[in-house]
């Protein structure tokens, strides 16, 4: 069973994905259908079960649209499908869950269910309107088959829990990206494409210095998504972006630092890629490196550890969502 921290993390990621999907349709309320799409992107058991049944993000989007049209036609209403736009959740505000979706999440968190992604999927396919079950039928799956495969997964031996990185300023996560490794690699290994998935970087200039030409200069974004100008201190108007290591189609590591900020931490991002059915299994590690010569402060580190963990986890989850979002527009 998932730990409390893992359950909270899962809920946050699913909420982010679902509300991103709602934003494609110009909505501010995420419903059960958006939660289903979010689950197709889950990197764990729930997502694997759905994708093994052909319930992928693209197929599910089409099936949901067809199901909506069929429901309207059954009421004698003719309506043309509305073409969705791009994901704007990260650029806008005011999103919330519908009452039906909240009830699904509550049902998944009842005693004995755990509230993790498989529990949410079980509750979702059993939601009383029958809309999700009907959509699954359109996809050649069924609520019963989803439940059976989740039961089969529960009977498999549990993998040993990976030891959490004990470094104070580091964390890692995994995610599913709905694109083949070749496309994901082309995105994360190209310095000039970093602004597509790193919200801090607005533009990148040509490499300079370094015998291998492996250092670039990143400039910050000057305006927020809503057009508001951002105040950037002079010392933070450029970042050095160093390509530390790379193994084609397997892994890449970037190191970011502000050369004009005295004794600043450096941010190291390591991305690893593995083929997965229907896409790529992406591993992301994030570490903040203190400046050389900085003396450790054990007491302060102990007190601030929970805050640092939460901050780092939020940063790494935002990176994972941004990389996935490039392929879901």
KADAUR-V597398 format. One record per pair of residues at least 12 apart in sequence whose ideal C-beta (glycine too) atoms are under 7 Angstrom apart, sorted by sequence separation. I is the first residue (numbers start at 1). GAP is how many residues later the second one is. D is the distance in Angstrom with one decimal. If there is no record, write none. Layout:
BEGIN
<<I/GAP/D> <I/GAP/D>>
END
This chain:
BEGIN
<<18/12/4.3> <22/12/4.9> <69/12/6.4> <108/12/4.3> <192/12/5.1> <204/12/5.3> <205/12/4.6> <220/12/5.3> <242/12/7.0> <21/13/4.4> <191/13/5.5> <241/13/6.1> <242/13/4.4> <255/13/5.0> <271/13/5.8> <108/14/7.0> <204/14/5.4> <40/15/5.7> <105/15/6.5> <108/15/4.2> <241/15/5.6> <253/15/6.7> <254/15/4.9> <270/15/4.2> <18/16/4.0> <21/16/4.8> <40/16/5.8> <41/16/6.1> <65/16/5.5> <104/16/6.7> <107/16/4.1> <203/16/4.6> <220/16/6.5> <18/17/4.9> <21/17/6.7> <40/17/4.9> <126/17/6.6> <201/17/4.3> <202/17/5.5> <220/17/6.6> <239/17/5.2> <240/17/5.3> <253/17/4.5> <269/17/5.7> <125/18/4.0> <202/18/5.5> <219/18/6.8> <239/18/6.6> <18/19/6.9> <104/19/4.7> <202/19/3.6> <219/19/6.1> <239/19/5.7> <240/19/5.3> <251/19/6.8> <252/19/5.3> <268/19/4.6> <18/20/4.2> <37/20/5.9> <40/20/5.5> <104/20/5.2> <200/20/6.4> <202/20/6.4> <218/20/6.9> <251/20/6.6> <14/21/6.6> <17/21/3.6> <125/21/5.2> <217/21/5.3> <218/21/4.3> <251/21/4.5> <267/21/5.8> <268/21/6.1> <125/22/6.8> <236/22/5.6> <238/22/6.9> <250/22/6.8> <251/22/6.9> <37/23/5.4> <104/23/5.6> <217/23/6.6> <218/23/4.9> <235/23/6.6> <250/23/6.2> <265/23/4.5> <266/23/4.5> <14/24/4.6> <17/24/5.4> <36/24/6.2> <37/24/6.6> <194/24/6.8> <249/24/6.3> <265/24/6.0> <14/25/6.9> <121/25/6.7> <122/25/6.3> <191/25/4.4> <215/25/5.9> <216/25/4.5> <235/25/4.3> <236/25/6.5> <265/25/5.8> <215/26/7.0> <235/26/4.9> <265/26/6.8> <286/26/6.0> <100/27/6.6> <215/27/5.2> <264/27/6.6> <122/28/6.2> <214/28/6.4> <263/28/4.3> <100/29/7.0> <121/29/6.7> <214/29/4.2> <286/29/5.9> <286/30/4.6> <33/31/4.9> <263/31/6.9> <118/32/5.3> <284/32/5.5> <284/35/5.7> <284/36/5.5> <282/38/6.8> <282/41/6.6> <194/47/6.7> <191/50/6.0> <269/50/7.0> <191/52/6.8> <25/57/7.0> <189/57/6.1> <25/59/5.2> <26/59/6.7> <24/60/4.2> <24/61/5.9> <24/62/6.7> <24/63/5.5> <189/63/4.7> <23/64/5.5> <67/64/6.7> <185/64/5.0> <188/64/5.7> <23/65/4.7> <30/65/6.6> <23/66/4.0> <28/66/5.1> <35/66/5.5> <20/67/4.7> <28/67/5.3> <29/67/6.0> <30/67/5.5> <31/67/4.4> <67/67/5.8> <182/67/6.7> <28/68/6.9> <30/68/6.7> <32/68/5.4> <67/68/4.8> <181/68/5.4> <20/69/4.3> <23/69/6.6> <29/69/5.1> <31/69/6.3> <32/69/5.3> <35/69/6.7> <19/70/5.1> <31/70/5.5> <30/71/6.1> <46/71/3.8> <64/71/5.6> <67/71/6.1> <32/72/6.2> <45/72/6.9> <46/72/4.9> <63/72/5.1> <66/72/6.1> <22/73/6.8> <44/73/5.5> <45/73/5.2> <42/75/4.8> <46/75/4.4> <63/75/4.3> <19/76/4.4> <63/76/5.0> <39/78/6.5> <60/79/6.8> <59/80/5.9> <39/81/6.9> <55/81/6.9> <39/82/5.4> <188/83/4.9> <55/84/5.3> <54/85/5.9> <54/86/6.0> <55/86/5.7> <54/87/6.8> <36/88/6.2> <53/88/4.2> <185/88/6.1> <35/89/6.0> <184/89/5.7> <32/92/6.2> <53/92/6.5> <181/92/4.8> <53/93/6.9> <181/94/5.5> <32/95/5.7> <36/96/5.8> <184/96/4.6> <49/97/6.3> <184/98/6.6> <32/99/6.7> <180/99/6.9> <181/99/4.8> <32/100/5.7> <49/100/4.6> <176/100/6.3> <178/100/6.6> <179/100/5.7> <180/100/6.6> <49/101/5.9> <178/101/4.5> <179/101/6.2> <177/102/5.3> <14/103/6.8> <176/103/5.8> <177/103/4.5> <11/104/7.0> <49/104/6.6> <176/105/6.3> <177/105/5.1> <10/106/5.5> <14/106/6.7> <7/107/6.5> <10/107/5.2> <174/107/6.6> <175/107/4.9> <7/108/4.5> <45/108/4.8> <174/108/6.7> <7/109/5.4> <174/109/5.2> <175/109/6.9> <6/110/6.8> <172/111/6.7> <173/111/5.5> <2/112/5.5> <172/112/6.4> <1/113/4.9> <172/113/4.1> <2/114/3.9> <170/115/6.9> <171/115/5.8> <170/116/6.6> <170/117/3.8> <169/118/6.2> <169/119/4.0> <199/119/6.9> <167/120/6.6> <57/121/5.0> <56/122/6.9> <197/122/6.7> <199/123/6.7> <197/125/4.3> <197/126/4.7> <47/129/5.6> <197/129/6.2> <196/130/5.5> <43/131/5.1> <43/132/5.1> <43/133/4.1> <168/133/5.2> <42/134/6.5> <91/134/3.2> <41/135/5.5> <90/135/6.9> <91/135/6.8> <188/135/6.6> <187/136/6.8> <41/137/6.5> <168/137/6.3> <171/138/6.8> <169/139/6.2> <187/139/6.0> <168/140/6.0> <171/141/4.2> <170/142/7.0> <171/142/5.6> <169/143/6.8> <173/143/5.0> <172/144/6.8> <173/144/6.3> <183/144/6.9> <171/145/5.6> <175/145/3.9> <177/146/6.1> <173/147/5.9> <177/147/5.0> <179/148/4.0> <175/149/6.1> <178/149/5.4> <177/150/6.1> <178/150/6.4> <56/222/5.2> <52/225/6.7> <51/226/5.5> <51/227/4.7> <43/238/6.6> <87/238/5.6> <87/241/6.5> <87/242/5.9> <86/243/4.8> <57/271/6.5> <41/283/6.5> <9/304/6.7> <13/304/6.0> <12/305/6.7> <16/305/5.3> <20/305/6.4>>
END
